[in-house]
């Protein structure tokens, strides 16, 4: 049986109790026994501490779940909502979808599942379908309600569990308005119910217009979201081939549980004229063109060449730092046999000590350092200027920076650049996302779902190798 590994997961804190078992029991009562990823999600999201007043305080006030289609995320949400309604009296749950018709359709399915459950049906007090009063009312006074975003934003509303489903469909204004409407009420709900409210944001990857979800997922995948959030992200690794059905199968959390391999082939056939739709639906890869590989695998593999015989007289040093300054990459490029060759010299954690190392490499071989002073590597450039004034740093204009990526891509396509094998460089190429600005493009460090500093450093080194001025000659009189 397939058990996919998440691309990103907050992980289970075994020192904390969890309500995940109760959620799983409700799911089973609804006729949907949980599969592994669903139980993992329920266990992580259900982690709680008991405060001095005996109140159950959930560890994660916000839960972000991103999974491909056919994963069963609706099952997790349905069971979680019903469990939340049964945790105490007078609780309120909201299910919010972009379109009111979708919210109502989901609500009706939840009602049907609860009514068909021998264990849960006796707990229903009433079901109302009238607009403005629609809800599934329980004997303990709790109520589960559907809503489109237009009815829920712009003002505070009370809720103990709120789900924003298919968040890719919300624009930035809608998403932020919903969060602003909910978050201020969490303090009062904790006082009223004695339990911590929770906001769930659930979705498959969206499009370029998903201006609420896209930056949120980028923040989560780069580890820049608050530590109190729970993040569960499944999908095809960003450097894998979407046409490799074995890779899709291995990465899909519903594979082997909710569909078989023959059905997976059928799903692919349904998207035979829509490869971007396939990547989005079953690989959980955004459909905005940005996540198309900048440096395609055929070009990258065709220009692989293992060379270490550096011609230091023609060499240049490229330096880049990833978006959260968690890694520094150093690439050396030089001329050989009428072509330029690049080699990843180092990919080191963080930035501490990087300036000293770069100054040593540059000083030993009289090399010029090529770096984006206005990007994350600006801290390195400042340290070099302050602590190593003899190190030459290239003066790059905005036009130069705008040309480094397109220039490298063109050289690779024409076989004019080769590169030594390096795992970190391969990974960077596999996840590199570009952002267009007018007629040129830049590597998008923020939207790239991984560290792209190695390929950025290669762009800079190759550019420097082609545009370096002759090093000054030391004269002795």
C-alpha positions as CSV (number, residue, x, y, z in Angstrom):
1,X,0.0,0.0,0.0
2,X,1.4,3.4,-1.0
3,X,2.2,5.9,1.8
4,X,3.3,9.1,0.3
5,X,5.8,11.4,2.0
6,X,4.7,15.0,2.3
7,X,6.7,17.7,0.5
8,X,6.5,19.8,3.7
9,X,5.0,18.8,7.1
10,X,5.1,20.5,10.5
11,X,5.5,17.1,12.1
12,X,3.8,15.5,15.1
13,X,4.9,16.7,18.6
14,X,4.6,13.5,20.6
15,X,5.0,15.4,23.8
16,X,1.5,16.8,23.3
17,X,-1.9,15.0,23.5
18,X,-4.0,15.1,20.4
19,X,-7.7,15.0,19.5
20,X,-6.8,13.2,16.3
21,X,-8.2,9.9,17.5
22,X,-11.6,11.4,18.2
23,X,-11.6,12.9,14.7
24,X,-10.8,9.6,13.2
25,X,-13.6,7.9,15.2
26,X,-16.1,10.5,13.8
27,X,-14.8,10.0,10.3
28,X,-15.3,6.2,10.7
29,X,-18.9,6.9,12.0
30,X,-19.5,9.0,8.9
31,X,-18.5,6.0,6.8
32,X,-15.0,7.3,5.8
33,X,-12.2,5.5,7.7
34,X,-9.2,7.6,7.5
35,X,-6.2,6.8,5.3
36,X,-2.7,7.6,6.6
37,X,-2.2,11.2,5.5
38,X,-5.7,12.1,6.8
39,X,-4.9,10.6,10.2
40,X,-1.5,12.3,10.3
41,X,-3.2,15.7,9.5
42,X,-5.9,15.1,12.2
43,X,-3.2,14.2,14.7
44,X,-1.0,17.2,14.0
45,X,-3.9,19.7,13.9
46,X,-5.5,18.1,17.0
47,X,-2.4,18.7,19.3
48,X,-3.4,20.5,22.4
49,X,-2.3,21.6,25.9
50,X,-4.5,22.0,28.9
51,X,-4.1,25.3,30.6
52,X,-4.4,26.2,34.3
53,X,-8.2,26.7,34.0
54,X,-8.6,23.2,32.4
55,X,-9.2,24.6,29.0
56,X,-8.1,22.7,26.0
57,X,-5.8,25.0,24.0
58,X,-5.0,23.7,20.5
59,X,-1.3,24.1,19.6
60,X,-2.1,25.2,16.1
61,X,-4.7,28.0,15.7
62,X,-4.1,27.9,11.9
63,X,-3.8,24.8,9.7
64,X,-2.7,25.0,6.1
65,X,-3.4,21.9,4.0
66,X,-2.3,21.6,0.3
67,X,-2.9,18.3,-1.5
68,X,-3.7,17.1,-5.0
69,X,-7.1,16.2,-6.3
70,X,-8.5,12.8,-5.2
71,X,-6.7,12.9,-1.9
72,X,-9.8,13.0,0.3
73,X,-9.3,16.4,2.0
74,X,-13.1,16.8,2.2
75,X,-13.1,13.7,4.5
76,X,-10.6,15.4,6.9
77,X,-12.6,18.6,7.0
78,X,-16.0,17.0,7.4
79,X,-14.9,14.8,10.3
80,X,-13.1,17.7,11.9
81,X,-16.1,19.9,11.8
82,X,-18.5,17.4,13.3
83,X,-16.0,16.6,16.0
84,X,-15.6,20.3,16.7
85,X,-19.4,20.6,17.0
86,X,-19.5,17.8,19.6
87,X,-16.6,19.1,21.8
88,X,-19.0,21.3,23.8
89,X,-22.2,23.2,23.8
90,X,-23.0,26.2,21.5
91,X,-20.1,25.8,19.2
92,X,-20.1,27.3,15.7
93,X,-18.5,25.9,12.6
94,X,-18.2,27.6,9.2
95,X,-17.5,26.1,5.8
96,X,-16.6,28.9,3.3
97,X,-16.2,28.3,-0.4
98,X,-15.7,30.8,-3.2
99,X,-19.1,30.2,-4.7
100,X,-22.2,29.9,-2.6
101,X,-23.5,27.0,-4.6
102,X,-20.3,25.0,-3.8
103,X,-20.7,25.8,-0.1
104,X,-24.3,24.7,-0.1
105,X,-23.5,21.5,-2.0
106,X,-20.9,20.6,0.5
107,X,-23.2,21.4,3.4
108,X,-25.9,19.1,1.9
109,X,-23.4,16.3,1.6
110,X,-22.4,16.7,5.3
111,X,-26.0,16.6,6.3
112,X,-26.6,13.5,4.3
113,X,-23.5,11.7,5.8
114,X,-24.5,12.6,9.4
115,X,-28.2,11.5,8.8
116,X,-27.0,8.2,7.4
117,X,-24.8,7.5,10.4
118,X,-26.5,5.5,13.1
119,X,-24.1,6.9,15.7
120,X,-24.4,10.5,14.8
121,X,-28.0,10.9,13.5
122,X,-29.5,11.0,17.1
123,X,-27.4,14.0,17.8
124,X,-29.1,16.2,15.2
125,X,-31.7,18.7,16.5
126,X,-32.7,20.4,13.2
127,X,-31.6,21.1,9.7
128,X,-32.4,24.4,8.1
129,X,-32.0,25.2,4.4
130,X,-33.4,28.7,4.2
131,X,-31.0,31.4,3.1
132,X,-29.4,33.3,5.9
133,X,-30.4,30.6,8.4
134,X,-29.0,27.5,6.8
135,X,-27.3,25.2,9.2
136,X,-27.0,21.7,10.8
137,X,-28.1,22.2,14.4
138,X,-27.1,19.7,17.1
139,X,-28.7,18.8,20.4
140,X,-26.0,20.5,22.4
141,X,-26.7,23.9,20.7
142,X,-23.8,23.7,18.3
143,X,-24.3,24.6,14.6
144,X,-22.4,24.0,11.3
145,X,-23.1,26.5,8.6
146,X,-22.0,27.1,5.0
147,X,-21.2,30.5,3.5
148,X,-19.7,32.2,0.4
149,X,-16.9,34.7,1.2
150,X,-19.2,37.7,0.5
151,X,-21.4,36.8,3.4
152,X,-18.6,36.2,5.9
153,X,-16.1,39.0,5.3
154,X,-16.0,42.7,6.2
155,X,-17.2,42.1,9.7
156,X,-16.2,40.0,12.7
157,X,-18.0,36.7,12.9
158,X,-18.0,34.0,15.7
159,X,-16.6,30.6,14.9
160,X,-14.8,27.8,16.6
161,X,-13.7,26.1,13.5
162,X,-13.5,27.9,10.1
163,X,-12.6,26.3,6.8
164,X,-11.6,28.2,3.8
165,X,-11.8,25.5,1.1
166,X,-10.2,25.7,-2.3
167,X,-8.4,28.8,-1.2
168,X,-6.8,29.1,-4.6
169,X,-10.1,30.7,-5.8
170,X,-9.8,33.6,-3.3
171,X,-8.1,36.8,-4.3
172,X,-5.8,38.6,-1.8
173,X,-8.5,41.0,-0.8
174,X,-11.1,38.3,-0.1
175,X,-8.7,36.0,1.8
176,X,-7.3,38.7,4.0
177,X,-10.8,40.1,4.7
178,X,-12.0,36.6,5.9
179,X,-9.0,36.2,8.1
180,X,-9.4,39.7,9.6
181,X,-13.1,38.9,10.2
182,X,-12.3,35.7,12.1
183,X,-9.1,36.2,14.0
184,X,-10.3,38.9,16.4
185,X,-13.1,36.7,17.6
186,X,-10.8,33.9,18.6
187,X,-10.1,35.5,22.0
188,X,-13.8,35.8,22.9
189,X,-14.5,32.2,21.7
190,X,-11.8,30.8,23.9
191,X,-13.4,32.6,26.9
192,X,-16.9,31.4,25.9
193,X,-16.2,27.8,25.0
194,X,-13.0,27.1,26.9
195,X,-11.4,25.8,23.8
196,X,-9.0,27.3,21.2
197,X,-10.7,28.2,17.8
198,X,-9.0,27.0,14.7
199,X,-8.8,28.3,11.1
200,X,-8.2,25.8,8.3
201,X,-7.0,26.9,4.9
202,X,-7.3,24.0,2.4
203,X,-6.6,23.8,-1.3
204,X,-5.0,22.3,-4.3
205,X,-2.5,24.6,-6.0
206,X,-4.1,27.3,-8.1
207,X,-3.2,29.7,-10.8
208,X,-1.4,33.0,-11.2
209,X,-4.6,34.7,-10.1
210,X,-4.5,32.9,-6.7
211,X,-3.1,36.0,-5.1
212,X,-4.2,34.9,-1.6
213,X,-2.9,31.3,-1.7
214,X,0.3,31.7,-3.7
215,X,2.3,33.9,-1.2
216,X,0.8,31.9,1.7
217,X,2.2,28.6,0.4
218,X,5.5,30.1,-0.5
219,X,5.8,31.4,3.0
220,X,4.9,28.0,4.5
221,X,7.2,26.0,2.2
222,X,10.2,28.3,3.0
223,X,9.5,27.8,6.7
224,X,8.7,31.5,7.2
225,X,5.2,31.1,8.6
226,X,4.6,31.3,12.4
227,X,5.8,28.3,14.4
228,X,2.3,27.9,15.8
229,X,0.9,27.0,12.4
230,X,0.5,23.5,11.2
231,X,1.4,23.0,7.5
232,X,0.8,19.8,5.5
233,X,1.8,19.9,1.9
234,X,1.7,16.8,-0.5
235,X,2.4,16.6,-4.2
236,X,5.0,15.7,-6.8
237,X,8.5,16.9,-5.9
238,X,9.1,20.1,-7.8
239,X,12.1,18.7,-9.6
240,X,10.3,15.5,-10.7
241,X,8.7,14.8,-14.1
242,X,4.9,15.2,-14.1
243,X,4.7,12.6,-16.9
244,X,6.4,9.9,-14.8
245,X,3.4,8.2,-13.4
246,X,5.4,6.1,-11.0
247,X,6.7,9.4,-9.4
248,X,3.1,10.8,-9.4
249,X,1.8,7.6,-7.8
250,X,4.5,7.6,-5.1
251,X,3.9,11.2,-4.2
252,X,0.1,11.2,-4.2
253,X,-1.4,10.6,-0.7
254,X,-4.6,9.1,-2.1
255,X,-2.8,6.6,-4.4
256,X,-3.6,3.0,-3.5
257,X,-6.2,4.1,-1.0
258,X,-8.7,6.0,-3.1
259,X,-7.7,5.0,-6.6
260,X,-5.5,2.3,-8.3
261,X,-2.8,2.6,-11.0
262,X,-5.2,1.8,-13.8
263,X,-7.4,4.7,-12.7
264,X,-4.3,7.0,-12.5
265,X,-3.6,6.3,-16.1
266,X,-7.2,7.1,-16.9
267,X,-7.0,10.4,-15.0
268,X,-3.9,11.3,-17.1
269,X,-5.8,10.4,-20.3
270,X,-8.6,12.8,-19.3
271,X,-6.0,15.6,-19.2
272,X,-4.3,14.5,-22.4
273,X,-4.9,18.0,-24.0
274,X,-4.3,19.9,-20.8
275,X,-0.8,19.2,-19.3
276,X,-0.9,22.2,-17.0
277,X,-4.3,21.0,-15.7
278,X,-2.8,17.6,-15.0
279,X,0.2,19.1,-13.1
280,X,-2.2,21.2,-11.0
281,X,-4.8,18.5,-10.3
282,X,-2.7,15.4,-9.6
283,X,0.8,16.8,-9.0
284,X,-0.3,19.8,-6.9
285,X,1.9,22.1,-9.0
286,X,0.6,25.6,-9.8
287,X,-0.8,26.4,-13.2
288,X,0.7,29.9,-13.9
289,X,3.5,29.1,-16.2
290,X,6.0,30.2,-13.5
291,X,6.7,26.7,-12.4
292,X,7.7,25.6,-15.8
293,X,11.4,24.7,-15.6
294,X,13.5,27.6,-16.7
295,X,16.3,25.2,-17.5
296,X,14.7,22.2,-19.0
297,X,16.1,18.7,-18.2
298,X,17.2,18.0,-21.8
299,X,19.3,21.2,-21.9
300,X,20.7,20.7,-18.4
301,X,21.7,17.1,-19.0
302,X,23.1,17.8,-22.5
303,X,25.5,20.4,-21.0
304,X,26.8,18.3,-18.2
305,X,30.6,17.9,-18.3
306,X,32.9,17.0,-15.4
307,X,35.9,19.4,-15.5
308,X,38.0,20.6,-12.6
309,X,41.0,22.1,-14.5
310,X,40.2,25.7,-13.7
311,X,41.8,28.3,-15.9
312,X,42.2,30.9,-13.1
313,X,43.3,33.6,-15.6
314,X,39.7,33.7,-17.1
315,X,37.8,32.7,-14.0
316,X,35.0,34.7,-12.2
317,X,33.3,34.1,-8.8
318,X,29.5,34.2,-8.6
319,X,27.9,34.4,-5.1
320,X,24.2,34.1,-4.2
321,X,22.2,33.7,-1.0
322,X,18.7,32.1,-0.8
323,X,15.7,34.1,0.1
324,X,15.7,33.4,3.9
325,X,19.6,33.6,4.0
326,X,19.8,30.0,5.1
327,X,22.4,29.1,2.4
328,X,25.2,30.7,0.5
329,X,26.3,29.4,-2.9
330,X,29.6,30.0,-4.6
331,X,30.2,29.1,-8.3
332,X,33.4,29.5,-10.3
333,X,33.2,29.9,-14.1
334,X,36.1,29.9,-16.5
335,X,36.8,29.6,-20.2
336,X,37.8,26.3,-21.7
337,X,38.1,25.2,-25.3
338,X,36.1,28.2,-26.5
339,X,33.3,27.6,-24.1
340,X,32.5,28.6,-20.5
341,X,32.5,26.0,-17.8
342,X,30.9,26.4,-14.4
343,X,31.5,24.5,-11.2
344,X,29.7,24.8,-7.8
345,X,32.5,25.4,-5.4
346,X,30.4,25.5,-2.2
347,X,26.9,25.6,-1.0
348,X,27.2,26.4,2.7
349,X,24.6,26.8,5.4
350,X,23.7,30.4,6.4
351,X,25.9,33.4,5.8
352,X,28.1,33.3,8.8
353,X,31.7,33.2,7.7
354,X,30.8,33.2,4.0
355,X,32.4,36.6,3.4
356,X,35.7,35.4,4.9
357,X,35.6,32.3,2.7
358,X,34.8,34.3,-0.5
359,X,37.5,36.8,0.2
360,X,40.0,34.0,0.7
361,X,39.0,32.3,-2.6
362,X,39.0,35.6,-4.5
363,X,42.3,36.7,-3.0
364,X,44.2,33.5,-3.7
365,X,43.4,33.7,-7.4
366,X,42.9,37.4,-7.9
367,X,39.2,36.9,-8.9
368,X,36.4,39.4,-9.1
369,X,33.2,38.6,-7.1
370,X,29.9,39.0,-9.0
371,X,26.9,39.4,-6.6
372,X,23.5,41.0,-6.5
373,X,24.0,43.8,-4.0
374,X,20.3,44.5,-3.8
375,X,19.2,40.9,-3.1
376,X,19.7,38.6,-0.1
377,X,23.4,38.5,-0.9
378,X,23.7,42.2,-0.1
379,X,24.7,41.3,3.4
380,X,27.7,39.4,2.0
381,X,28.7,42.3,-0.3
382,X,28.5,44.7,2.7
383,X,30.7,42.4,4.8
384,X,33.3,42.1,2.0
385,X,33.4,45.9,1.5
386,X,33.8,46.5,5.3
387,X,36.1,43.6,6.3
388,X,37.9,42.8,3.1
389,X,38.4,46.1,1.2
390,X,40.9,44.5,-1.2
391,X,38.3,42.1,-2.6
392,X,37.1,43.3,-5.9
393,X,33.3,43.3,-6.3
394,X,31.9,43.8,-9.8
395,X,29.8,46.9,-10.4
396,X,26.7,45.5,-11.9
397,X,23.9,47.7,-13.2
398,X,20.2,46.8,-13.1
399,X,20.4,46.0,-16.8
400,X,23.3,43.6,-16.1
401,X,21.3,41.8,-13.4
402,X,18.3,41.5,-15.7
403,X,20.4,39.9,-18.4
404,X,22.2,37.2,-16.3
405,X,19.4,34.6,-16.4
406,X,18.4,35.0,-20.1
407,X,22.0,35.0,-21.1
408,X,22.8,31.8,-19.3
409,X,19.7,30.1,-20.8
410,X,20.7,31.2,-24.3
411,X,24.3,29.9,-23.8
412,X,23.1,26.6,-22.5
413,X,20.7,26.1,-25.4
414,X,23.6,26.7,-27.8
415,X,26.0,24.5,-26.0
416,X,28.3,27.4,-25.2
417,X,28.2,26.7,-21.4
418,X,28.9,23.4,-19.6
419,X,28.7,22.6,-15.9
420,X,30.2,20.1,-13.5
421,X,27.8,17.7,-11.7
422,X,26.5,18.9,-8.3
423,X,23.4,17.7,-6.5
424,X,22.7,21.2,-5.0
425,X,22.9,22.7,-8.5
426,X,20.6,20.0,-9.9
427,X,18.0,20.6,-7.2
428,X,18.1,24.4,-7.8
429,X,17.6,24.0,-11.5
430,X,14.7,21.7,-10.8
431,X,12.8,24.2,-8.7
432,X,13.9,27.5,-10.3
433,X,10.9,29.8,-11.0
434,X,11.1,32.9,-13.2
435,X,9.3,36.2,-12.9
436,X,8.8,38.2,-16.0
437,X,9.3,42.0,-16.0
438,X,8.7,43.5,-19.4
439,X,10.7,41.5,-22.0
440,X,13.1,40.0,-19.6
441,X,12.9,37.7,-16.6
442,X,14.5,37.1,-13.2
443,X,14.7,34.1,-10.9
444,X,11.9,34.5,-8.4
445,X,13.5,33.6,-5.1
446,X,10.2,34.0,-3.2
447,X,8.0,31.8,-5.4
448,X,10.6,29.1,-6.1
449,X,9.8,26.2,-3.8
450,X,13.4,25.5,-2.8
451,X,16.9,27.0,-2.7
452,X,17.8,28.6,-6.1
453,X,21.0,30.3,-4.9
454,X,23.3,27.7,-6.7
455,X,21.8,28.5,-10.1
456,X,21.7,32.2,-9.4
457,X,25.4,32.1,-8.5
458,X,26.0,30.2,-11.7
459,X,24.2,32.9,-13.7
460,X,26.4,35.6,-12.1
461,X,29.6,33.6,-12.5
462,X,29.0,32.9,-16.2
463,X,28.0,36.6,-16.8
464,X,31.2,37.7,-15.0
465,X,33.4,35.3,-17.0
466,X,32.1,37.0,-20.2
467,X,32.2,40.6,-19.0
468,X,35.2,40.7,-16.6
469,X,37.7,43.5,-17.1
470,X,41.4,42.4,-17.0
471,X,42.6,42.2,-13.4
472,X,45.0,45.0,-12.5
473,X,48.7,44.0,-12.7
474,X,50.7,44.6,-9.6
475,X,53.8,46.7,-10.6
476,X,56.9,46.9,-8.5
477,X,59.1,50.0,-8.9
